[in-house]
Amino acid sequence: MRILDEINDNPLEYVLIMLTISEARQFLRALQKLVPQEDKELDPTNHIHVTDDDLSRQVTIGIYTPSSLQHLHERVRRLVEEN
């Protein structure tokens, strides 16, 4: 797991996320769409954005494998490789 503070461009080690029921359901649905089925290959550019109910906060989640790193934005690739 890699967590990036996109505003400050720094890795984070500890994050607390508190969700409403509505946000948790949105998060779960988004993750279910993001995770590939057993017989499908990972789309390295696929990612999801989950926002809070008033759209003031956002979590972006992507899935990577060693072979998909080349397709990621340089900043994200650096985060994965260096942390």
C-alpha positions as CSV (number, residue, x, y, z in Angstrom):
1,M,0.0,0.0,0.0
2,R,1.3,3.4,-1.0
3,I,-0.4,6.7,0.1
4,L,0.5,10.0,-1.4
5,D,-0.4,13.5,-0.2
6,E,-1.0,14.9,-3.6
7,I,-0.9,18.5,-2.5
8,N,2.5,18.3,-0.8
9,D,3.8,15.4,-3.0
10,N,4.9,13.4,0.1
11,P,4.2,9.8,1.1
12,L,2.1,9.2,4.1
13,E,2.4,6.3,6.4
14,Y,-0.6,6.5,8.6
15,V,-4.1,7.7,7.5
16,L,-7.4,7.6,9.3
17,I,-10.5,7.6,7.1
18,M,-13.9,8.0,8.6
19,L,-16.9,7.3,6.3
20,T,-20.6,7.7,6.5
21,I,-22.7,4.7,5.5
22,S,-23.4,6.3,2.1
23,E,-19.6,6.9,1.6
24,A,-18.7,3.4,2.7
25,R,-21.2,1.9,0.2
26,Q,-19.8,4.1,-2.6
27,F,-16.3,3.1,-1.6
28,L,-17.2,-0.6,-1.6
29,R,-18.9,-0.4,-5.1
30,A,-16.0,1.5,-6.5
31,L,-13.5,-1.1,-5.2
32,Q,-15.6,-4.0,-6.6
33,K,-15.4,-2.4,-10.0
34,L,-11.7,-1.7,-9.8
35,V,-10.5,-5.2,-8.8
36,P,-10.2,-7.4,-11.9
37,Q,-11.9,-10.7,-12.1
38,E,-9.6,-13.8,-11.9
39,D,-9.5,-14.3,-15.7
40,K,-9.1,-10.6,-16.6
41,E,-5.9,-8.7,-16.9
42,L,-5.3,-5.6,-14.8
43,D,-5.9,-2.3,-16.6
44,P,-2.9,-0.3,-15.3
45,T,-4.6,3.0,-16.0
46,N,-7.8,2.2,-14.2
47,H,-8.5,4.0,-11.0
48,I,-11.4,5.3,-9.0
49,H,-12.3,8.5,-7.2
50,V,-14.5,8.3,-4.1
51,T,-15.8,11.7,-2.8
52,D,-17.5,12.6,0.3
53,D,-21.2,13.5,0.3
54,D,-20.6,17.2,-0.3
55,L,-17.7,16.7,-2.8
56,S,-15.2,18.5,-0.7
57,R,-12.8,15.6,-0.1
58,Q,-11.6,12.8,-2.4
59,V,-9.8,9.6,-2.3
60,T,-8.2,8.2,-5.4
61,I,-7.4,4.5,-5.5
62,G,-5.6,2.4,-8.2
63,I,-4.2,-1.1,-8.3
64,Y,-0.7,-1.8,-9.5
65,T,1.5,-4.7,-10.2
66,P,5.3,-4.7,-10.9
67,S,4.6,-4.9,-14.7
68,S,2.0,-2.1,-14.6
69,L,4.3,0.5,-13.0
70,Q,5.5,1.7,-16.4
71,H,2.0,3.0,-17.2
72,L,1.7,5.1,-14.0
73,H,2.3,8.8,-13.7
74,E,6.0,9.4,-12.9
75,R,5.2,10.9,-9.4
76,V,3.1,7.8,-8.5
77,R,5.7,5.4,-10.0
78,R,8.4,7.1,-7.8
79,L,6.2,6.7,-4.7
80,V,5.7,3.0,-5.3
81,E,9.4,2.3,-6.2
82,E,10.9,4.4,-3.3
83,N,8.6,3.5,-0.5
